[in-house]
């Protein structure tokens, strides 16, 4: 059975009130002699409020009765008043990671990058011999292990862009540059449509105001689309 946060919060609130009244009733009963009219009156008022809360709990939805784990009798409800609060709070805590995960945003897919901002492997290979402003700053935004195994000569590591620390590394690297700087991003960890890095890295630079950013289109992976074509590689 699926328990909603609203139901749990209601049970917690009722439990707290019941526990508080139980403690107050105990103090009232112990503070006054049994022959004291004032003591009996205060104890009676507390008892009435306590019984009212017990009836509310006993007539709640099946979800609430399941959380209690006992019948709706007065004595049983009182015995689990404090432990019920702990159990209900624990359920709320266990539910919170599920809600957090459901609210987590998915990194932009590589397919969201405009076609006009893509550069083909053969085009980038030709630019490796360029000089001056014609030669782009090439940034690898994938995994460090992949970069250490093989990367495009002259490229720098600035990833992984699928994580906040990777995006921060990328942002710190380009912050001193002119917004018109020629930058090429690439990854190659997996097929283009499943790459988790190039979409978010391109978006970050675009949001920062960079206007001359290209992304290397790698259809399959870096090995297939660059290394196996005998394009220049550094280790």
Steps between C-alpha positions, in 0.01 A plus 500: 500500500626842413494753784480870421705763681178680601360191676826437683524860612146479637582184696816660637302803614234287669761284668680804637178640643408162648842459659488852639158444650611170647789674675279786618240254625766319698622823657143608577414170660818500708490864606165498674355275771231263382251690717584836335215633286745715302723203435213281387364777274836559331555129460151462351558779246829347393337159479225639277748657259708184501198282422404740219842461341481123543167495318650712219787257461274195519269632228779614265570343162635146468841648424520658843384184676764302310770739621384444859521123453242436775127510550304814575457437872584783736764319701692374195502841338640655815776241529631573150461878515871575526633215284246584233644849462846359443373244249295753305793743487722219377259432215503869407880497493508187286261660252705819465784348286237367258348847461848652466593257225176568314580873505857458376546663161643295214810645326422643153539234233756532222211511256398841640813661353416691180628330185678819398717476813636156417840433347592174327816303591665565163440874535660511844794294379574765238488772764768334712766652276347846511670784681388808687131564547415242234607221735228426755536430866405132517348378826421141585193492725472125561679270741853555626590135437405525135699821464810340655475199268469704181400855407523748217845666494493840667168439669445563870297309751195689633245246617297300565229743401221271619596597858504835672871478578573438132291796389673716758838390366389588148364837609819589687708414195310725259411790733814704410439459125328737261142404426594477131774242561492196272432197721442136406349258750512125469440181695467170311412283797205337325261538206396861435138467611605357838790732583434669839778760470495704180147632535552644847845641415370673189206644693730633773721687252198625310347629823829674581474693174758321283407538134757288316463156657504180296443145615681209336243260358601148601239255375620188687798567727844658497671173411283429197461852366848637569767250610410226252511752215867562578436858601766657725488375861691599813537299819 
